Amino acid sequence: MSETPEAPERSALWAPAHSDCRPRRVGKSETTTRHGDWRLRQDDGPDVDPAAYVLVCRSEAEDGTVCGAESGPVPTTDEMREWARKHEWNHDDHRSFRLLADVAMVMVPEVEPL
């Protein structure tokens, strides 16, 4: 009598995509559905708002207070980097930042459906 191998346990990161599809990995930027493979990418369509980036200084002073200075919304990552460079120039030990981004995203198929 041959033993049937047991199915491997699925971690909490796996969830079924649809009842008629293979499972998908939760937390990844792609999934497989009955319609095919899809990818998440920035939406660069003409009717979407432009991206906005805000950089927040997370560096701490000697007394433990967080700086919290913000760049304000800037439209490009180059402008965001320039703000960080200038902020660090004025505050030698401020090198820790947090990025807040408002970027339009869209799911697109890997292969266009027929």
MARNUVO-266700 format. One record per residue: residue number from 0; residue in three letters; x, y, z negated of N, C-alpha, C, O in turn. Coordinates in steps of 0.001 Angstrom, whole numbers. Layout:
{node NUM, 'ALA', {X, Y, Z}, {X, Y, Z}, {X, Y, Z}, {X, Y, Z}}
...
This chain:
{node 0, 'MET', {840, -1161, 0}, {0, 0, 0}, {897, 1239, 0}, {1780, 1362, -849}}
{node 1, 'SER', {680, 2151, 939}, {1516, 3345, 1011}, {836, 4491, 268}, {-384, 4650, 295}}
{node 2, 'GLU', {1671, 5273, -390}, {1135, 6418, -1120}, {969, 7604, -193}, {1807, 7844, 677}}
{node 3, 'THR', {-103, 8341, -378}, {-322, 9558, 388}, {384, 10689, -333}, {164, 10890, -1528}}
{node 4, 'PRO', {1239, 11441, 376}, {1930, 12532, -313}, {930, 13614, -721}, {-18, 13928, -1}}
{node 5, 'GLU', {1184, 14166, -1906}, {303, 15224, -2393}, {626, 16528, -1688}, {1776, 16786, -1332}}
{node 6, 'ALA', {-391, 17342, -1491}, {-181, 18654, -878}, {597, 19531, -1851}, {341, 19495, -3054}}
{node 7, 'PRO', {1543, 20318, -1344}, {2297, 21185, -2241}, {1387, 22249, -2838}, {432, 22700, -2205}}
{node 8, 'GLU', {1702, 22642, -4075}, {910, 23683, -4719}, {1181, 25013, -4039}, {2307, 25308, -3641}}
{node 9, 'ARG', {137, 25802, -3914}, {296, 27136, -3342}, {480, 28130, -4483}, {-176, 28037, -5521}}
{node 10, 'SER', {1366, 29064, -4272}, {1586, 30083, -5291}, {436, 31081, -5255}, {-423, 31026, -4375}}
{node 11, 'ALA', {431, 31984, -6212}, {-604, 33009, -6283}, {-509, 33996, -5126}, {-1438, 34772, -4900}}
{node 12, 'LEU', {609, 33978, -4385}, {774, 34908, -3272}, {74, 34435, -2001}, {25, 35172, -1016}}
{node 13, 'TRP', {-458, 33243, -2010}, {-1123, 32716, -818}, {-2623, 32813, -989}, {-3159, 32547, -2064}}
{node 14, 'ALA', {-3298, 33197, 88}, {-4761, 33282, 71}, {-5258, 32952, 1466}, {-4592, 33289, 2446}}
{node 15, 'PRO', {-6422, 32296, 1588}, {-6926, 32012, 2929}, {-7317, 33288, 3645}, {-7941, 34174, 3060}}
{node 16, 'ALA', {-6947, 33378, 4921}, {-7299, 34554, 5720}, {-8762, 34471, 6153}, {-9512, 35430, 5972}}
{node 17, 'HIS', {-9165, 33365, 6707}, {-10538, 33080, 7111}, {-10739, 31584, 6927}, {-9770, 30834, 6812}}
{node 18, 'SER', {-11971, 31157, 6898}, {-12211, 29732, 6725}, {-11728, 28924, 7920}, {-11467, 27728, 7790}}
{node 19, 'ASP', {-11605, 29560, 9085}, {-11184, 28836, 10280}, {-9732, 29145, 10668}, {-9328, 28895, 11804}}
{node 20, 'CYS', {-8956, 29684, 9733}, {-7573, 30058, 10032}, {-6629, 29458, 9011}, {-7038, 28998, 7944}}
{node 21, 'ARG', {-5361, 29477, 9367}, {-4364, 29038, 8404}, {-4229, 30119, 7333}, {-4581, 31273, 7575}}
{node 22, 'PRO', {-3725, 29758, 6152}, {-3574, 30764, 5099}, {-2589, 31844, 5513}, {-1730, 31629, 6368}}
{node 23, 'ARG', {-2729, 33005, 4894}, {-1792, 34090, 5150}, {-1078, 34425, 3853}, {-1576, 34126, 2767}}
{node 24, 'ARG', {53, 35029, 3962}, {810, 35423, 2782}, {355, 36815, 2366}, {440, 37759, 3150}}
{node 25, 'VAL', {-125, 36942, 1142}, {-602, 38217, 632}, {601, 39112, 357}, {1607, 38663, -193}}
{node 26, 'GLY', {488, 40386, 743}, {1557, 41319, 454}, {2518, 41526, 1613}, {3422, 42357, 1511}}
{node 27, 'LYS', {2355, 40809, 2694}, {3202, 41012, 3865}, {2487, 41924, 4843}, {1279, 42131, 4730}}
{node 28, 'SER', {3220, 42468, 5799}, {2614, 43401, 6741}, {2089, 42706, 7985}, {1841, 43356, 9000}}
{node 29, 'GLU', {1921, 41412, 7918}, {1353, 40716, 9062}, {458, 39592, 8568}, {629, 39096, 7454}}
{node 30, 'THR', {-483, 39197, 9387}, {-1368, 38103, 9042}, {-1824, 37430, 10329}, {-1803, 38037, 11400}}
{node 31, 'THR', {-2229, 36191, 10215}, {-2740, 35485, 11372}, {-4231, 35271, 11175}, {-4661, 34762, 10140}}
{node 32, 'THR', {-5006, 35656, 12154}, {-6439, 35436, 12116}, {-6822, 34641, 13348}, {-5970, 34300, 14168}}
{node 33, 'ARG', {-8082, 34355, 13472}, {-8505, 33600, 14644}, {-8297, 34390, 15925}, {-8375, 33836, 17021}}
{node 34, 'HIS', {-8031, 35689, 15786}, {-7812, 36539, 16950}, {-6329, 36683, 17307}, {-6004, 37295, 18324}}
{node 35, 'GLY', {-5442, 36143, 16506}, {-4015, 36216, 16807}, {-3221, 36918, 15728}, {-3744, 37219, 14655}}
{node 36, 'ASP', {-1948, 37181, 16014}, {-1052, 37825, 15069}, {-1199, 39341, 15149}, {-1302, 39907, 16237}}
{node 37, 'TRP', {-1210, 39990, 13991}, {-1371, 41433, 13901}, {-210, 42028, 13123}, {356, 41372, 12249}}
{node 38, 'ARG', {144, 43250, 13432}, {1215, 43972, 12737}, {684, 45327, 12273}, {-140, 45952, 12941}}
{node 39, 'LEU', {1171, 45761, 11124}, {844, 47078, 10605}, {1944, 48036, 11050}, {3130, 47775, 10845}}
{node 40, 'ARG', {1536, 49154, 11666}, {2519, 50145, 12117}, {1946, 51542, 11949}, {747, 51716, 11733}}
{node 41, 'GLN', {2820, 52533, 12052}, {2375, 53914, 11947}, {1483, 54246, 13136}, {1796, 53901, 14276}}
{node 42, 'ASP', {372, 54917, 12859}, {-560, 55318, 13910}, {-83, 56645, 14484}, {-65, 57659, 13786}}
{node 43, 'ASP', {299, 56637, 15752}, {785, 57855, 16389}, {-217, 58390, 17414}, {157, 59103, 18345}}
{node 44, 'GLY', {-1475, 58043, 17236}, {-2516, 58499, 18152}, {-2705, 60009, 18088}, {-2302, 60645, 17114}}
{node 45, 'PRO', {-3318, 60586, 19126}, {-3473, 62039, 19190}, {-4465, 62607, 18175}, {-4419, 63800, 17878}}
{node 46, 'ASP', {-5352, 61784, 17644}, {-6389, 62285, 16743}, {-6097, 62057, 15265}, {-6978, 62273, 14433}}
{node 47, 'VAL', {-4879, 61626, 14910}, {-4547, 61378, 13503}, {-3765, 62549, 12928}, {-3030, 63236, 13639}}
{node 48, 'ASP', {-3937, 62763, 11633}, {-3177, 63809, 10955}, {-1704, 63426, 10942}, {-1373, 62245, 10839}}
{node 49, 'PRO', {-817, 64410, 11047}, {613, 64090, 11013}, {1017, 63581, 9629}, {348, 63853, 8632}}
{node 50, 'ALA', {2104, 62851, 9590}, {2618, 62330, 8323}, {3040, 63485, 7420}, {3442, 64546, 7900}}
{node 51, 'ALA', {2947, 63271, 6124}, {3407, 64249, 5142}, {4187, 63502, 4068}, {3736, 62474, 3563}}
{node 52, 'TYR', {5347, 64021, 3728}, {6219, 63400, 2735}, {6462, 64376, 1598}, {6655, 65569, 1829}}
{node 53, 'VAL', {6454, 63869, 364}, {6767, 64668, -814}, {7824, 63896, -1596}, {7653, 62712, -1888}}
{node 54, 'LEU', {8908, 64573, -1928}, {9961, 63968, -2728}, {9891, 64586, -4122}, {9806, 65807, -4260}}
{node 55, 'VAL', {9928, 63738, -5161}, {9848, 64188, -6545}, {11123, 63771, -7252}, {11514, 62605, -7202}}
{node 56, 'CYS', {11774, 64723, -7913}, {13000, 64421, -8656}, {12646, 63661, -9926}, {11814, 64119, -10709}}
{node 57, 'ARG', {13257, 62523, -10135}, {13009, 61687, -11315}, {14204, 61685, -12261}, {14231, 60907, -13215}}
{node 58, 'SER', {15181, 62530, -12016}, {16370, 62587, -12865}, {16015, 63163, -14225}, {15088, 63962, -14357}}
{node 59, 'GLU', {16772, 62741, -15237}, {16504, 63172, -16606}, {17594, 64101, -17103}, {18770, 63942, -16775}}
{node 60, 'ALA', {17181, 65070, -17898}, {18123, 65953, -18571}, {18694, 65209, -19777}, {18259, 64102, -20094}}
{node 61, 'GLU', {19670, 65824, -20448}, {20289, 65177, -21608}, {19289, 64894, -22715}, {19464, 63938, -23471}}
{node 62, 'ASP', {18239, 65711, -22827}, {17241, 65496, -23876}, {16182, 64471, -23477}, {15262, 64207, -24251}}
{node 63, 'GLY', {16297, 63882, -22264}, {15389, 62828, -21834}, {14193, 63302, -21038}, {13396, 62478, -20591}}
{node 64, 'THR', {14040, 64601, -20845}, {12919, 65100, -20056}, {13194, 64906, -18568}, {14316, 65097, -18099}}
{node 65, 'VAL', {12154, 64526, -17841}, {12275, 64293, -16403}, {12140, 65636, -15688}, {11283, 66444, -16046}}
{node 66, 'CYS', {12973, 65879, -14689}, {12960, 67134, -13930}, {11586, 67371, -13306}, {10944, 68378, -13605}}
{node 67, 'GLY', {11119, 66456, -12438}, {9796, 66565, -11840}, {9663, 67558, -10705}, {8562, 67756, -10190}}
{node 68, 'ALA', {10762, 68193, -10298}, {10686, 69145, -9183}, {10215, 68417, -7927}, {10608, 67277, -7680}}
{node 69, 'GLU', {9361, 69087, -7127}, {8815, 68485, -5914}, {9205, 69285, -4687}, {9347, 70507, -4738}}
{node 70, 'SER', {9374, 68580, -3594}, {9705, 69229, -2326}, {8495, 69922, -1723}, {8647, 70820, -894}}
{node 71, 'GLY', {7314, 69525, -2120}, {6110, 69973, -1426}, {5988, 69159, -147}, {6959, 68519, 259}}
{node 72, 'PRO', {4824, 69161, 503}, {4664, 68337, 1705}, {5568, 68826, 2839}, {5566, 70006, 3190}}
{node 73, 'VAL', {6328, 67906, 3393}, {7156, 68205, 4566}, {6803, 67190, 5654}, {6470, 66047, 5342}}
{node 74, 'PRO', {6869, 67593, 6930}, {6407, 66717, 8008}, {7415, 65677, 8498}, {7043, 64770, 9242}}
{node 75, 'THR', {8680, 65790, 8097}, {9670, 64823, 8597}, {10555, 64335, 7467}, {10714, 65007, 6448}}
{node 76, 'THR', {11125, 63164, 7660}, {12052, 62629, 6664}, {13347, 63431, 6648}, {14018, 63489, 5618}}
{node 77, 'ASP', {13712, 64049, 7768}, {14911, 64893, 7784}, {14747, 66090, 6849}, {15673, 66426, 6111}}
{node 78, 'GLU', {13582, 66735, 6872}, {13326, 67860, 5972}, {13308, 67404, 4519}, {13756, 68127, 3629}}
{node 79, 'MET', {12793, 66210, 4283}, {12771, 65651, 2940}, {14209, 65433, 2442}, {14530, 65770, 1302}}
{node 80, 'ARG', {15064, 64872, 3294}, {16471, 64658, 2916}, {17190, 65983, 2660}, {18013, 66087, 1751}}
{node 81, 'GLU', {16872, 66980, 3463}, {17495, 68295, 3285}, {17094, 68894, 1944}, {17930, 69491, 1266}}
{node 82, 'TRP', {15826, 68748, 1547}, {15391, 69242, 246}, {16161, 68532, -863}, {16617, 69180, -1806}}
{node 83, 'ALA', {16312, 67215, -767}, {17045, 66446, -1786}, {18496, 66913, -1858}, {19054, 67035, -2948}}
{node 84, 'ARG', {19108, 67175, -703}, {20503, 67632, -682}, {20636, 68975, -1403}, {21546, 69167, -2209}}
{node 85, 'LYS', {19722, 69900, -1106}, {19772, 71218, -1748}, {19497, 71114, -3248}, {20139, 71797, -4046}}
{node 86, 'HIS', {18542, 70259, -3632}, {18224, 70093, -5055}, {19430, 69539, -5800}, {19756, 70013, -6888}}
{node 87, 'GLU', {20090, 68551, -5231}, {21270, 67974, -5878}, {22401, 69000, -5935}, {23174, 69008, -6893}}
{node 88, 'TRP', {22509, 69854, -4937}, {23545, 70895, -4915}, {23368, 71835, -6113}, {24343, 72248, -6740}}
{node 89, 'ASN', {22104, 72166, -6421}, {21815, 73074, -7536}, {21811, 72386, -8896}, {21924, 73048, -9928}}
{node 90, 'HIS', {21683, 71064, -8902}, {21637, 70271, -10148}, {22515, 69042, -9936}, {22053, 68012, -9443}}
{node 91, 'ASP', {23784, 69164, -10314}, {24791, 68139, -9998}, {24389, 66699, -10323}, {24744, 65782, -9583}}
{node 92, 'ASP', {23666, 66490, -11402}, {23365, 65113, -11813}, {21955, 64661, -11433}, {21488, 63639, -11935}}
{node 93, 'HIS', {21274, 65390, -10569}, {19924, 65004, -10135}, {20034, 64212, -8836}, {20150, 64782, -7751}}
{node 94, 'ARG', {19995, 62880, -8967}, {20178, 62011, -7800}, {19116, 60924, -7698}, {19226, 60025, -6865}}
{node 95, 'SER', {18096, 61000, -8533}, {17046, 59979, -8538}, {15727, 60630, -8117}, {15290, 61617, -8708}}
{node 96, 'PHE', {15100, 60054, -7077}, {13887, 60646, -6517}, {12821, 59583, -6302}, {13104, 58385, -6274}}
{node 97, 'ARG', {11603, 60046, -6154}, {10479, 59177, -5804}, {9818, 59774, -4571}, {9545, 60974, -4519}}
{node 98, 'LEU', {9563, 58931, -3583}, {8938, 59368, -2338}, {7445, 59092, -2379}, {7019, 57978, -2686}}
{node 99, 'LEU', {6651, 60109, -2068}, {5208, 59960, -1889}, {4940, 60269, -426}, {5296, 61343, 61}}
{node 100, 'ALA', {4318, 59338, 273}, {4098, 59510, 1707}, {2623, 59335, 2051}, {1952, 58434, 1549}}
{node 101, 'ASP', {2142, 60210, 2909}, {792, 60114, 3449}, {970, 59908, 4953}, {1158, 60860, 5710}}
{node 102, 'VAL', {907, 58653, 5361}, {1190, 58286, 6751}, {28, 57447, 7275}, {-337, 56437, 6673}}
{node 103, 'ALA', {-551, 57868, 8398}, {-1640, 57104, 9017}, {-1069, 55789, 9554}, {-48, 55782, 10241}}
{node 104, 'MET', {-1732, 54689, 9236}, {-1290, 53362, 9664}, {-2420, 52676, 10427}, {-3592, 53006, 10240}}
{node 105, 'VAL', {-2066, 51722, 11286}, {-3052, 50992, 12065}, {-2576, 49555, 12271}, {-1377, 49306, 12394}}
{node 106, 'MET', {-3514, 48615, 12306}, {-3197, 47223, 12614}, {-3323, 47046, 14118}, {-4329, 47435, 14711}}
{node 107, 'VAL', {-2302, 46458, 14737}, {-2317, 46221, 16186}, {-1982, 44753, 16456}, {-1173, 44155, 15746}}
{node 108, 'PRO', {-2606, 44181, 17482}, {-2312, 42780, 17791}, {-941, 42646, 18442}, {-495, 43528, 19176}}
{node 109, 'GLU', {-276, 41512, 18156}, {1004, 41219, 18801}, {803, 41077, 20298}, {1603, 41561, 21099}}
{node 110, 'VAL', {-277, 40406, 20658}, {-622, 40194, 22061}, {-2045, 40701, 22242}, {-2940, 40307, 21494}}
{node 111, 'GLU', {-2265, 41559, 23214}, {-3596, 42080, 23454}, {-4564, 40948, 23798}, {-4237, 40094, 24622}}
{node 112, 'PRO', {-5753, 40925, 23182}, {-6722, 39867, 23507}, {-7194, 39967, 24946}, {-7218, 41043, 25544}}
{node 113, 'LEU', {-7570, 38808, 25487}, {-8046, 38776, 26875}, {-9446, 39326, 26999}, {-9997, 39371, 28099}}
